[in-house]
Amino acid sequence: MYASQWFLTLFTAKFPLYMVFHIIDLLLCEGISVIFNVALGLLKTTREDLLLTDFEGALKFFRVQLPKRYRSEENAKKLMELACSMKGGTELAQSLPSLPSVRSGSKPGGARQRQGRPPLCKRPSV
C-alpha cells in the first residue's frame, strides 16, 4: 500500500523536495534499481520501529512519521548513502557530495551530462 505510492510518484508525494531531487538524479544516472534501493533503505532504517507496530500502526508510520524523519537534510543524505551502498550502487556512494551538480561532456556508453558541473556518477574504469 505504501510502496506503490512511493514507486508511482517517485517519492514526491510524501518526502521533501531536496530528497526527491537526489533520488531523481540517481534514477536518471543509474536506472530504475535506485528506486528499489531507496525503498529498501527506508525499510532497513525503520526496521526496529516497524517490528513494534501492528499493521494499521505500520501504515500510519509510513504515511506520517517516516516522511517527518527525512525533513532533516542530514537524515536524507544518510538514506541516500545507504541506498547507494546497496548491491549495484557502490560507485554512487562515493559521488554523493556532488549529487546536485553534473558537467557537460559524454560518459562511457553515450550518455550526456549537464553543462558546467562535476559528474554525478562515477563509472568504474575498464
Backbone as XML, in Angstrom:
<?xml version="1.0"?>
<chain id="A" units="angstrom">
  <residue number="1" name="MET">
    <atom name="N" x="0.820" y="-1.199" z="0.000"/>
    <atom name="CA" x="0.000" y="0.000" z="0.000"/>
    <atom name="C" x="0.865" y="1.265" z="0.000"/>
  </residue>
  <residue number="2" name="TYR">
    <atom name="N" x="1.844" y="1.320" z="0.878"/>
    <atom name="CA" x="2.713" y="2.492" z="0.960"/>
    <atom name="C" x="3.716" y="2.500" z="-0.179"/>
  </residue>
  <residue number="3" name="ALA">
    <atom name="N" x="4.283" y="1.350" z="-0.515"/>
    <atom name="CA" x="5.348" y="1.281" z="-1.516"/>
    <atom name="C" x="4.834" y="1.633" z="-2.904"/>
  </residue>
  <residue number="4" name="SER">
    <atom name="N" x="3.614" y="1.257" z="-3.222"/>
    <atom name="CA" x="3.103" y="1.583" z="-4.555"/>
    <atom name="C" x="3.031" y="3.097" z="-4.737"/>
  </residue>
  <residue number="5" name="GLN">
    <atom name="N" x="2.669" y="3.826" z="-3.696"/>
    <atom name="CA" x="2.638" y="5.291" z="-3.792"/>
    <atom name="C" x="4.056" y="5.831" z="-3.976"/>
  </residue>
  <residue number="6" name="TRP">
    <atom name="N" x="5.025" y="5.254" z="-3.274"/>
    <atom name="CA" x="6.418" y="5.682" z="-3.436"/>
    <atom name="C" x="6.852" y="5.495" z="-4.891"/>
  </residue>
  <residue number="7" name="PHE">
    <atom name="N" x="6.557" y="4.311" z="-5.442"/>
    <atom name="CA" x="7.020" y="3.995" z="-6.786"/>
    <atom name="C" x="6.285" y="4.808" z="-7.854"/>
  </residue>
  <residue number="8" name="LEU">
    <atom name="N" x="4.990" y="4.972" z="-7.694"/>
    <atom name="CA" x="4.213" y="5.702" z="-8.698"/>
    <atom name="C" x="4.533" y="7.194" z="-8.731"/>
  </residue>
  <residue number="9" name="THR">
    <atom name="N" x="4.883" y="7.751" z="-7.589"/>
    <atom name="CA" x="5.154" y="9.191" z="-7.524"/>
    <atom name="C" x="6.643" y="9.502" z="-7.403"/>
  </residue>
  <residue number="10" name="LEU">
    <atom name="N" x="7.492" y="8.489" z="-7.462"/>
    <atom name="CA" x="8.937" y="8.653" z="-7.272"/>
    <atom name="C" x="9.243" y="9.408" z="-5.976"/>
  </residue>
  <residue number="11" name="PHE">
    <atom name="N" x="8.503" y="9.084" z="-4.925"/>
    <atom name="CA" x="8.681" y="9.619" z="-3.578"/>
    <atom name="C" x="8.257" y="11.079" z="-3.434"/>
  </residue>
  <residue number="12" name="THR">
    <atom name="N" x="7.690" y="11.692" z="-4.463"/>
    <atom name="CA" x="7.343" y="13.110" z="-4.398"/>
    <atom name="C" x="6.113" y="13.394" z="-3.540"/>
  </residue>
  <residue number="13" name="ALA">
    <atom name="N" x="5.277" y="12.395" z="-3.304"/>
    <atom name="CA" x="4.027" y="12.637" z="-2.584"/>
    <atom name="C" x="4.245" y="12.929" z="-1.102"/>
  </residue>
  <residue number="14" name="LYS">
    <atom name="N" x="5.265" y="12.355" z="-0.495"/>
    <atom name="CA" x="5.426" y="12.476" z="0.954"/>
    <atom name="C" x="6.749" y="13.059" z="1.420"/>
  </residue>
  <residue number="15" name="PHE">
    <atom name="N" x="7.776" y="12.990" z="0.605"/>
    <atom name="CA" x="9.110" y="13.339" z="1.072"/>
    <atom name="C" x="9.520" y="14.738" z="0.604"/>
  </residue>
  <residue number="16" name="PRO">
    <atom name="N" x="10.465" y="15.371" z="1.317"/>
    <atom name="CA" x="10.917" y="16.727" z="0.965"/>
    <atom name="C" x="11.565" y="16.768" z="-0.425"/>
  </residue>
  <residue number="17" name="LEU">
    <atom name="N" x="11.458" y="17.915" z="-1.074"/>
    <atom name="CA" x="11.952" y="18.036" z="-2.442"/>
    <atom name="C" x="13.452" y="17.813" z="-2.578"/>
  </residue>
  <residue number="18" name="TYR">
    <atom name="N" x="14.263" y="18.269" z="-1.611"/>
    <atom name="CA" x="15.704" y="18.054" z="-1.748"/>
    <atom name="C" x="16.030" y="16.568" z="-1.776"/>
  </residue>
  <residue number="19" name="MET">
    <atom name="N" x="15.267" y="15.757" z="-1.046"/>
    <atom name="CA" x="15.462" y="14.301" z="-1.074"/>
    <atom name="C" x="14.995" y="13.738" z="-2.418"/>
  </residue>
  <residue number="20" name="VAL">
    <atom name="N" x="13.878" y="14.212" z="-2.895"/>
    <atom name="CA" x="13.344" y="13.760" z="-4.177"/>
    <atom name="C" x="14.306" y="14.118" z="-5.308"/>
  </residue>
  <residue number="21" name="PHE">
    <atom name="N" x="14.915" y="15.297" z="-5.254"/>
    <atom name="CA" x="15.873" y="15.695" z="-6.289"/>
    <atom name="C" x="17.058" y="14.735" z="-6.337"/>
  </residue>
  <residue number="22" name="HIS">
    <atom name="N" x="17.541" y="14.322" z="-5.178"/>
    <atom name="CA" x="18.643" y="13.345" z="-5.136"/>
    <atom name="C" x="18.199" y="12.027" z="-5.766"/>
  </residue>
  <residue number="23" name="ILE">
    <atom name="N" x="17.001" y="11.586" z="-5.419"/>
    <atom name="CA" x="16.500" y="10.313" z="-5.946"/>
    <atom name="C" x="16.365" y="10.385" z="-7.460"/>
  </residue>
  <residue number="24" name="ILE">
    <atom name="N" x="15.819" y="11.475" z="-7.976"/>
    <atom name="CA" x="15.639" y="11.597" z="-9.424"/>
    <atom name="C" x="16.989" y="11.693" z="-10.138"/>
  </residue>
  <residue number="25" name="ASP">
    <atom name="N" x="17.951" y="12.412" z="-9.556"/>
    <atom name="CA" x="19.296" y="12.454" z="-10.140"/>
    <atom name="C" x="19.873" y="11.046" z="-10.253"/>
  </residue>
  <residue number="26" name="LEU">
    <atom name="N" x="19.745" y="10.282" z="-9.175"/>
    <atom name="CA" x="20.272" y="8.919" z="-9.186"/>
    <atom name="C" x="19.503" y="8.039" z="-10.165"/>
  </residue>
  <residue number="27" name="LEU">
    <atom name="N" x="18.204" y="8.230" z="-10.250"/>
    <atom name="CA" x="17.384" y="7.461" z="-11.182"/>
    <atom name="C" x="17.837" y="7.707" z="-12.614"/>
  </residue>
  <residue number="28" name="LEU">
    <atom name="N" x="18.055" y="8.960" z="-12.965"/>
    <atom name="CA" x="18.479" y="9.292" z="-14.322"/>
    <atom name="C" x="19.886" y="8.776" z="-14.618"/>
  </residue>
  <residue number="29" name="CYS">
    <atom name="N" x="20.705" y="8.726" z="-13.603"/>
    <atom name="CA" x="22.092" y="8.297" z="-13.789"/>
    <atom name="C" x="22.236" y="6.771" z="-13.804"/>
  </residue>
  <residue number="30" name="GLU">
    <atom name="N" x="21.543" y="6.109" z="-12.878"/>
    <atom name="CA" x="21.775" y="4.678" z="-12.685"/>
    <atom name="C" x="20.624" y="3.772" z="-13.119"/>
  </residue>
  <residue number="31" name="GLY">
    <atom name="N" x="19.438" y="4.324" z="-13.262"/>
    <atom name="CA" x="18.325" y="3.483" z="-13.687"/>
    <atom name="C" x="17.350" y="3.187" z="-12.563"/>
  </residue>
  <residue number="32" name="ILE">
    <atom name="N" x="16.374" y="2.380" z="-12.891"/>
    <atom name="CA" x="15.228" y="2.124" z="-12.029"/>
    <atom name="C" x="15.589" y="1.419" z="-10.723"/>
  </residue>
  <residue number="33" name="SER">
    <atom name="N" x="16.691" y="0.710" z="-10.677"/>
    <atom name="CA" x="17.054" y="-0.012" z="-9.456"/>
    <atom name="C" x="17.247" y="0.925" z="-8.270"/>
  </residue>
  <residue number="34" name="VAL">
    <atom name="N" x="17.567" y="2.190" z="-8.535"/>
    <atom name="CA" x="17.740" y="3.174" z="-7.466"/>
    <atom name="C" x="16.453" y="3.327" z="-6.655"/>
  </residue>
  <residue number="35" name="ILE">
    <atom name="N" x="15.311" y="3.291" z="-7.323"/>
    <atom name="CA" x="14.029" y="3.434" z="-6.644"/>
    <atom name="C" x="13.845" y="2.306" z="-5.627"/>
  </residue>
  <residue number="36" name="PHE">
    <atom name="N" x="14.190" y="1.102" z="-6.018"/>
    <atom name="CA" x="14.076" y="-0.036" z="-5.104"/>
    <atom name="C" x="15.086" y="0.073" z="-3.967"/>
  </residue>
  <residue number="37" name="ASN">
    <atom name="N" x="16.287" y="0.545" z="-4.277"/>
    <atom name="CA" x="17.299" y="0.704" z="-3.230"/>
    <atom name="C" x="16.869" y="1.727" z="-2.190"/>
  </residue>
  <residue number="38" name="VAL">
    <atom name="N" x="16.251" y="2.818" z="-2.619"/>
    <atom name="CA" x="15.770" y="3.831" z="-1.675"/>
    <atom name="C" x="14.653" y="3.241" z="-0.814"/>
  </residue>
  <residue number="39" name="ALA">
    <atom name="N" x="13.730" y="2.524" z="-1.438"/>
    <atom name="CA" x="12.641" y="1.900" z="-0.682"/>
    <atom name="C" x="13.191" y="0.896" z="0.327"/>
  </residue>
  <residue number="40" name="LEU">
    <atom name="N" x="14.154" y="0.100" z="-0.085"/>
    <atom name="CA" x="14.772" y="-0.861" z="0.840"/>
    <atom name="C" x="15.533" y="-0.144" z="1.947"/>
  </residue>
  <residue number="41" name="GLY">
    <atom name="N" x="16.179" y="0.971" z="1.611"/>
    <atom name="CA" x="16.868" y="1.767" z="2.624"/>
    <atom name="C" x="15.893" y="2.316" z="3.655"/>
  </residue>
  <residue number="42" name="LEU">
    <atom name="N" x="14.749" y="2.790" z="3.195"/>
    <atom name="CA" x="13.718" y="3.275" z="4.118"/>
    <atom name="C" x="13.256" y="2.165" z="5.053"/>
  </residue>
  <residue number="43" name="LEU">
    <atom name="N" x="13.039" y="0.990" z="4.497"/>
    <atom name="CA" x="12.601" y="-0.144" z="5.326"/>
    <atom name="C" x="13.697" y="-0.574" z="6.296"/>
  </residue>
  <residue number="44" name="LYS">
    <atom name="N" x="14.923" y="-0.582" z="5.816"/>
    <atom name="CA" x="16.042" y="-1.005" z="6.664"/>
    <atom name="C" x="16.257" y="-0.052" z="7.840"/>
  </residue>
  <residue number="45" name="THR">
    <atom name="N" x="16.154" y="1.249" z="7.598"/>
    <atom name="CA" x="16.398" y="2.215" z="8.665"/>
    <atom name="C" x="15.255" y="2.269" z="9.681"/>
  </residue>
  <residue number="46" name="THR">
    <atom name="N" x="14.098" y="1.767" z="9.314"/>
    <atom name="CA" x="12.940" y="1.819" z="10.227"/>
    <atom name="C" x="12.536" y="0.440" z="10.728"/>
  </residue>
  <residue number="47" name="ARG">
    <atom name="N" x="13.361" y="-0.536" z="10.511"/>
    <atom name="CA" x="13.042" y="-1.923" z="10.853"/>
    <atom name="C" x="12.575" y="-2.087" z="12.302"/>
  </residue>
  <residue number="48" name="GLU">
    <atom name="N" x="13.342" y="-1.548" z="13.230"/>
    <atom name="CA" x="13.019" y="-1.713" z="14.648"/>
    <atom name="C" x="11.653" y="-1.102" z="14.996"/>
  </residue>
  <residue number="49" name="ASP">
    <atom name="N" x="11.395" y="0.081" z="14.473"/>
    <atom name="CA" x="10.108" y="0.738" z="14.738"/>
    <atom name="C" x="8.952" y="-0.057" z="14.138"/>
  </residue>
  <residue number="50" name="LEU">
    <atom name="N" x="9.162" y="-0.584" z="12.941"/>
    <atom name="CA" x="8.102" y="-1.336" z="12.276"/>
    <atom name="C" x="7.780" y="-2.639" z="12.999"/>
  </residue>
  <residue number="51" name="LEU">
    <atom name="N" x="8.793" y="-3.271" z="13.554"/>
    <atom name="CA" x="8.561" y="-4.529" z="14.271"/>
    <atom name="C" x="7.737" y="-4.334" z="15.547"/>
  </residue>
  <residue number="52" name="LEU">
    <atom name="N" x="7.701" y="-3.126" z="16.053"/>
    <atom name="CA" x="6.946" y="-2.833" z="17.271"/>
    <atom name="C" x="5.492" y="-2.456" z="17.009"/>
  </residue>
  <residue number="53" name="THR">
    <atom name="N" x="5.097" y="-2.318" z="15.744"/>
    <atom name="CA" x="3.742" y="-1.861" z="15.438"/>
    <atom name="C" x="2.909" y="-2.973" z="14.824"/>
  </residue>
  <residue number="54" name="ASP">
    <atom name="N" x="1.589" y="-2.791" z="14.890"/>
    <atom name="CA" x="0.688" y="-3.690" z="14.179"/>
    <atom name="C" x="0.522" y="-3.179" z="12.747"/>
  </residue>
  <residue number="55" name="PHE">
    <atom name="N" x="-0.326" y="-3.829" z="11.959"/>
    <atom name="CA" x="-0.465" y="-3.472" z="10.556"/>
    <atom name="C" x="-0.944" y="-2.037" z="10.376"/>
  </residue>
  <residue number="56" name="GLU">
    <atom name="N" x="-1.986" y="-1.664" z="11.095"/>
    <atom name="CA" x="-2.511" y="-0.298" z="10.960"/>
    <atom name="C" x="-1.510" y="0.735" z="11.464"/>
  </residue>
  <residue number="57" name="GLY">
    <atom name="N" x="-0.790" y="0.384" z="12.524"/>
    <atom name="CA" x="0.247" y="1.278" z="13.025"/>
    <atom name="C" x="1.368" y="1.456" z="12.021"/>
  </residue>
  <residue number="58" name="ALA">
    <atom name="N" x="1.700" y="0.386" z="11.303"/>
    <atom name="CA" x="2.747" y="0.466" z="10.278"/>
    <atom name="C" x="2.309" y="1.372" z="9.131"/>
  </residue>
  <residue number="59" name="LEU">
    <atom name="N" x="1.038" y="1.260" z="8.730"/>
    <atom name="CA" x="0.542" y="2.122" z="7.660"/>
    <atom name="C" x="0.584" y="3.587" z="8.070"/>
  </residue>
  <residue number="60" name="LYS">
    <atom name="N" x="0.194" y="3.868" z="9.322"/>
    <atom name="CA" x="0.241" y="5.239" z="9.815"/>
    <atom name="C" x="1.697" y="5.716" z="9.891"/>
  </residue>
  <residue number="61" name="PHE">
    <atom name="N" x="2.587" y="4.823" z="10.311"/>
    <atom name="CA" x="4.007" y="5.150" z="10.395"/>
    <atom name="C" x="4.542" y="5.577" z="9.024"/>
  </residue>
  <residue number="62" name="PHE">
    <atom name="N" x="4.227" y="4.806" z="7.983"/>
    <atom name="CA" x="4.698" y="5.132" z="6.636"/>
    <atom name="C" x="4.098" y="6.435" z="6.124"/>
  </residue>
  <residue number="63" name="ARG">
    <atom name="N" x="2.865" y="6.702" z="6.485"/>
    <atom name="CA" x="2.178" y="7.879" z="5.977"/>
    <atom name="C" x="2.580" y="9.156" z="6.708"/>
  </residue>
  <residue number="64" name="VAL">
    <atom name="N" x="2.836" y="9.072" z="8.036"/>
    <atom name="CA" x="3.035" y="10.274" z="8.838"/>
    <atom name="C" x="4.459" y="10.395" z="9.382"/>
  </residue>
  <residue number="65" name="GLN">
    <atom name="N" x="4.887" y="9.405" z="10.153"/>
    <atom name="CA" x="6.149" y="9.529" z="10.872"/>
    <atom name="C" x="7.385" y="9.396" z="9.986"/>
  </residue>
  <residue number="66" name="LEU">
    <atom name="N" x="7.351" y="8.494" z="9.030"/>
    <atom name="CA" x="8.525" y="8.263" z="8.189"/>
    <atom name="C" x="8.920" y="9.509" z="7.387"/>
  </residue>
  <residue number="67" name="PRO">
    <atom name="N" x="7.993" y="10.167" z="6.697"/>
    <atom name="CA" x="8.396" y="11.385" z="5.971"/>
    <atom name="C" x="8.951" y="12.478" z="6.889"/>
  </residue>
  <residue number="68" name="LYS">
    <atom name="N" x="8.466" y="12.556" z="8.129"/>
    <atom name="CA" x="8.969" y="13.568" z="9.071"/>
    <atom name="C" x="10.437" y="13.341" z="9.402"/>
  </residue>
  <residue number="69" name="ARG">
    <atom name="N" x="10.880" y="12.094" z="9.406"/>
    <atom name="CA" x="12.276" y="11.792" z="9.720"/>
    <atom name="C" x="13.236" y="12.385" z="8.700"/>
  </residue>
  <residue number="70" name="TYR">
    <atom name="N" x="12.759" y="12.546" z="7.481"/>
    <atom name="CA" x="13.642" y="12.991" z="6.405"/>
    <atom name="C" x="13.459" y="14.460" z="6.075"/>
  </residue>
  <residue number="71" name="ARG">
    <atom name="N" x="12.867" y="15.223" z="6.982"/>
    <atom name="CA" x="12.834" y="16.679" z="6.835"/>
    <atom name="C" x="14.219" y="17.261" z="7.050"/>
  </residue>
  <residue number="72" name="SER">
    <atom name="N" x="15.037" y="16.524" z="7.795"/>
    <atom name="CA" x="16.422" y="16.924" z="8.020"/>
    <atom name="C" x="17.266" y="16.473" z="6.834"/>
  </residue>
  <residue number="73" name="GLU">
    <atom name="N" x="18.033" y="17.393" z="6.254"/>
    <atom name="CA" x="18.885" y="17.038" z="5.114"/>
    <atom name="C" x="19.941" y="16.006" z="5.504"/>
  </residue>
  <residue number="74" name="GLU">
    <atom name="N" x="20.366" y="16.047" z="6.757"/>
    <atom name="CA" x="21.364" y="15.078" z="7.226"/>
    <atom name="C" x="20.805" y="13.660" z="7.163"/>
  </residue>
  <residue number="75" name="ASN">
    <atom name="N" x="19.568" y="13.474" z="7.625"/>
    <atom name="CA" x="18.941" y="12.148" z="7.569"/>
    <atom name="C" x="18.717" y="11.703" z="6.127"/>
  </residue>
  <residue number="76" name="ALA">
    <atom name="N" x="18.321" y="12.631" z="5.280"/>
    <atom name="CA" x="18.109" y="12.301" z="3.868"/>
    <atom name="C" x="19.424" y="11.873" z="3.220"/>
  </residue>
  <residue number="77" name="LYS">
    <atom name="N" x="20.515" y="12.565" z="3.561"/>
    <atom name="CA" x="21.814" y="12.200" z="2.996"/>
    <atom name="C" x="22.244" y="10.808" z="3.462"/>
  </residue>
  <residue number="78" name="LYS">
    <atom name="N" x="22.001" y="10.505" z="4.735"/>
    <atom name="CA" x="22.333" y="9.168" z="5.241"/>
    <atom name="C" x="21.543" y="8.090" z="4.506"/>
  </residue>
  <residue number="79" name="LEU">
    <atom name="N" x="20.283" y="8.372" z="4.234"/>
    <atom name="CA" x="19.457" y="7.418" z="3.487"/>
    <atom name="C" x="20.002" y="7.217" z="2.084"/>
  </residue>
  <residue number="80" name="MET">
    <atom name="N" x="20.388" y="8.307" z="1.416"/>
    <atom name="CA" x="20.936" y="8.197" z="0.062"/>
    <atom name="C" x="22.244" y="7.408" z="0.064"/>
  </residue>
  <residue number="81" name="GLU">
    <atom name="N" x="23.072" y="7.619" z="1.085"/>
    <atom name="CA" x="24.311" y="6.851" z="1.191"/>
    <atom name="C" x="24.016" y="5.370" z="1.363"/>
  </residue>
  <residue number="82" name="LEU">
    <atom name="N" x="23.020" y="5.057" z="2.191"/>
    <atom name="CA" x="22.638" y="3.658" z="2.393"/>
    <atom name="C" x="22.111" y="3.059" z="1.098"/>
  </residue>
  <residue number="83" name="ALA">
    <atom name="N" x="21.245" y="3.782" z="0.411"/>
    <atom name="CA" x="20.672" y="3.278" z="-0.841"/>
    <atom name="C" x="21.760" y="3.058" z="-1.891"/>
  </residue>
  <residue number="84" name="CYS">
    <atom name="N" x="22.727" y="3.957" z="-1.946"/>
    <atom name="CA" x="23.801" y="3.833" z="-2.928"/>
    <atom name="C" x="24.783" y="2.724" z="-2.578"/>
  </residue>
  <residue number="85" name="SER">
    <atom name="N" x="24.874" y="2.388" z="-1.313"/>
    <atom name="CA" x="25.828" y="1.359" z="-0.911"/>
    <atom name="C" x="25.259" y="-0.048" z="-1.076"/>
  </residue>
  <residue number="86" name="MET">
    <atom name="N" x="23.991" y="-0.147" z="-1.385"/>
    <atom name="CA" x="23.387" y="-1.463" z="-1.600"/>
    <atom name="C" x="23.888" y="-2.051" z="-2.910"/>
  </residue>
  <residue number="87" name="LYS">
    <atom name="N" x="23.657" y="-3.309" z="-3.108"/>
    <atom name="CA" x="24.138" y="-4.027" z="-4.286"/>
    <atom name="C" x="23.901" y="-3.230" z="-5.560"/>
  </residue>
  <residue number="88" name="GLY">
    <atom name="N" x="24.968" y="-3.045" z="-6.316"/>
    <atom name="CA" x="24.868" y="-2.353" z="-7.590"/>
    <atom name="C" x="25.030" y="-0.851" z="-7.496"/>
  </residue>
  <residue number="89" name="GLY">
    <atom name="N" x="25.169" y="-0.307" z="-6.290"/>
    <atom name="CA" x="25.261" y="1.138" z="-6.172"/>
    <atom name="C" x="26.497" y="1.620" z="-5.461"/>
  </residue>
  <residue number="90" name="THR">
    <atom name="N" x="27.546" y="0.813" z="-5.371"/>
    <atom name="CA" x="28.718" y="1.206" z="-4.597"/>
    <atom name="C" x="29.426" y="2.419" z="-5.175"/>
  </residue>
  <residue number="91" name="GLU">
    <atom name="N" x="29.463" y="2.543" z="-6.507"/>
    <atom name="CA" x="30.126" y="3.710" z="-7.087"/>
    <atom name="C" x="29.336" y="4.988" z="-6.831"/>
  </residue>
  <residue number="92" name="LEU">
    <atom name="N" x="28.044" y="4.885" z="-6.592"/>
    <atom name="CA" x="27.238" y="6.062" z="-6.294"/>
    <atom name="C" x="27.546" y="6.620" z="-4.909"/>
  </residue>
  <residue number="93" name="ALA">
    <atom name="N" x="27.813" y="5.767" z="-3.967"/>
    <atom name="CA" x="28.070" y="6.210" z="-2.602"/>
    <atom name="C" x="29.272" y="7.159" z="-2.556"/>
  </residue>
  <residue number="94" name="GLN">
    <atom name="N" x="30.241" y="6.950" z="-3.419"/>
    <atom name="CA" x="31.421" y="7.798" z="-3.446"/>
    <atom name="C" x="31.129" y="9.166" z="-4.047"/>
  </residue>
  <residue number="95" name="SER">
    <atom name="N" x="30.089" y="9.285" z="-4.858"/>
    <atom name="CA" x="29.825" y="10.545" z="-5.555"/>
    <atom name="C" x="28.741" y="11.384" z="-4.897"/>
  </residue>
  <residue number="96" name="LEU">
    <atom name="N" x="28.274" y="11.026" z="-3.722"/>
    <atom name="CA" x="27.156" y="11.733" z="-3.090"/>
    <atom name="C" x="27.385" y="13.217" z="-2.843"/>
  </residue>
  <residue number="97" name="PRO">
    <atom name="N" x="28.542" y="13.691" z="-2.423"/>
    <atom name="CA" x="28.676" y="15.123" z="-2.195"/>
    <atom name="C" x="28.388" y="15.965" z="-3.436"/>
  </residue>
  <residue number="98" name="SER">
    <atom name="N" x="28.527" y="15.413" z="-4.623"/>
    <atom name="CA" x="28.295" y="16.186" z="-5.842"/>
    <atom name="C" x="26.946" y="15.884" z="-6.478"/>
  </residue>
  <residue number="99" name="LEU">
    <atom name="N" x="26.016" y="15.325" z="-5.734"/>
    <atom name="CA" x="24.728" y="14.937" z="-6.302"/>
    <atom name="C" x="23.987" y="16.032" z="-7.040"/>
  </residue>
  <residue number="100" name="PRO">
    <atom name="N" x="23.865" y="17.236" z="-6.512"/>
    <atom name="CA" x="23.060" y="18.223" z="-7.218"/>
    <atom name="C" x="23.673" y="18.755" z="-8.505"/>
  </residue>
  <residue number="101" name="SER">
    <atom name="N" x="24.894" y="18.383" z="-8.828"/>
    <atom name="CA" x="25.516" y="19.006" z="-9.984"/>
    <atom name="C" x="26.161" y="17.987" z="-10.902"/>
  </residue>
  <residue number="102" name="VAL">
    <atom name="N" x="26.133" y="18.307" z="-12.201"/>
    <atom name="CA" x="26.738" y="17.478" z="-13.232"/>
    <atom name="C" x="27.341" y="18.394" z="-14.296"/>
  </residue>
  <residue number="103" name="ARG">
    <atom name="N" x="28.397" y="17.969" z="-15.014"/>
    <atom name="CA" x="29.009" y="18.827" z="-16.041"/>
    <atom name="C" x="28.781" y="18.249" z="-17.436"/>
  </residue>
  <residue number="104" name="SER">
    <atom name="N" x="29.060" y="19.071" z="-18.433"/>
    <atom name="CA" x="28.840" y="18.633" z="-19.812"/>
    <atom name="C" x="29.927" y="17.670" z="-20.237"/>
  </residue>
  <residue number="105" name="GLY">
    <atom name="N" x="29.657" y="16.984" z="-21.306"/>
    <atom name="CA" x="30.581" y="16.002" z="-21.825"/>
    <atom name="C" x="29.848" y="14.706" z="-22.039"/>
  </residue>
  <residue number="106" name="SER">
    <atom name="N" x="30.556" y="13.727" z="-22.478"/>
    <atom name="CA" x="29.885" y="12.450" z="-22.671"/>
    <atom name="C" x="30.496" y="11.414" z="-21.751"/>
  </residue>
  <residue number="107" name="LYS">
    <atom name="N" x="29.645" y="10.542" z="-21.293"/>
    <atom name="CA" x="30.066" y="9.461" z="-20.414"/>
    <atom name="C" x="30.253" y="8.206" z="-21.258"/>
  </residue>
  <residue number="108" name="PRO">
    <atom name="N" x="30.983" y="7.235" z="-20.749"/>
    <atom name="CA" x="31.072" y="5.973" z="-21.478"/>
    <atom name="C" x="29.665" y="5.425" z="-21.713"/>
  </residue>
  <residue number="109" name="GLY">
    <atom name="N" x="29.408" y="4.942" z="-22.892"/>
    <atom name="CA" x="28.095" y="4.422" z="-23.205"/>
    <atom name="C" x="27.210" y="5.440" z="-23.894"/>
  </residue>
  <residue number="110" name="GLY">
    <atom name="N" x="27.717" y="6.650" z="-24.117"/>
    <atom name="CA" x="26.989" y="7.639" z="-24.882"/>
    <atom name="C" x="26.058" y="8.529" z="-24.092"/>
  </residue>
  <residue number="111" name="ALA">
    <atom name="N" x="25.915" y="8.360" z="-22.787"/>
    <atom name="CA" x="25.028" y="9.226" z="-22.010"/>
    <atom name="C" x="25.642" y="10.612" z="-21.900"/>
  </residue>
  <residue number="112" name="ARG">
    <atom name="N" x="24.823" y="11.655" z="-21.961"/>
    <atom name="CA" x="25.318" y="13.028" z="-21.886"/>
    <atom name="C" x="25.063" y="13.595" z="-20.509"/>
  </residue>
  <residue number="113" name="GLN">
    <atom name="N" x="25.880" y="14.571" z="-20.116"/>
    <atom name="CA" x="25.754" y="15.215" z="-18.823"/>
    <atom name="C" x="25.417" y="16.683" z="-19.006"/>
  </residue>
  <residue number="114" name="ARG">
    <atom name="N" x="24.903" y="17.319" z="-17.947"/>
    <atom name="CA" x="24.603" y="18.747" z="-17.997"/>
    <atom name="C" x="25.880" y="19.567" z="-17.977"/>
  </residue>
  <residue number="115" name="GLN">
    <atom name="N" x="25.813" y="20.755" z="-18.507"/>
    <atom name="CA" x="26.989" y="21.584" z="-18.708"/>
    <atom name="C" x="27.423" y="22.306" z="-17.428"/>
  </residue>
  <residue number="116" name="GLY">
    <atom name="N" x="28.756" y="22.405" z="-17.222"/>
    <atom name="CA" x="29.322" y="23.248" z="-16.191"/>
    <atom name="C" x="29.337" y="22.682" z="-14.787"/>
  </residue>
  <residue number="117" name="ARG">
    <atom name="N" x="29.128" y="21.413" z="-14.623"/>
    <atom name="CA" x="29.093" y="20.838" z="-13.271"/>
    <atom name="C" x="29.861" y="19.524" z="-13.246"/>
  </residue>
  <residue number="118" name="PRO">
    <atom name="N" x="30.352" y="19.112" z="-12.061"/>
    <atom name="CA" x="31.096" y="17.854" z="-11.980"/>
    <atom name="C" x="30.181" y="16.661" z="-12.243"/>
  </residue>
  <residue number="119" name="PRO">
    <atom name="N" x="30.739" y="15.504" z="-12.621"/>
    <atom name="CA" x="29.908" y="14.351" z="-12.938"/>
    <atom name="C" x="29.116" y="13.867" z="-11.746"/>
  </residue>
  <residue number="120" name="LEU">
    <atom name="N" x="27.918" y="13.382" z="-12.000"/>
    <atom name="CA" x="27.029" y="12.879" z="-10.949"/>
    <atom name="C" x="27.460" y="11.486" z="-10.509"/>
  </residue>
  <residue number="121" name="CYS">
    <atom name="N" x="27.699" y="10.630" z="-11.450"/>
    <atom name="CA" x="28.006" y="9.232" z="-11.130"/>
    <atom name="C" x="29.382" y="8.876" z="-11.654"/>
  </residue>
  <residue number="122" name="LYS">
    <atom name="N" x="30.132" y="8.198" z="-10.837"/>
    <atom name="CA" x="31.451" y="7.751" z="-11.249"/>
    <atom name="C" x="31.321" y="6.335" z="-11.784"/>
  </residue>
  <residue number="123" name="ARG">
    <atom name="N" x="31.833" y="6.111" z="-12.941"/>
    <atom name="CA" x="31.804" y="4.797" z="-13.553"/>
    <atom name="C" x="33.138" y="4.099" z="-13.336"/>
  </residue>
  <residue number="124" name="PRO">
    <atom name="N" x="33.105" y="2.798" z="-13.045"/>
    <atom name="CA" x="34.376" y="2.076" z="-12.906"/>
    <atom name="C" x="35.105" y="2.036" z="-14.230"/>
  </residue>
  <residue number="125" name="SER">
    <atom name="N" x="36.413" y="2.214" z="-14.194"/>
    <atom name="CA" x="37.185" y="2.152" z="-15.422"/>
    <atom name="C" x="37.380" y="0.710" z="-15.844"/>
  </residue>
  <residue number="126" name="VAL">
    <atom name="N" x="37.413" y="0.506" z="-17.139"/>
    <atom name="CA" x="37.513" y="-0.857" z="-17.678"/>
    <atom name="C" x="38.932" y="-1.156" z="-18.043"/>
  </residue>
</chain>
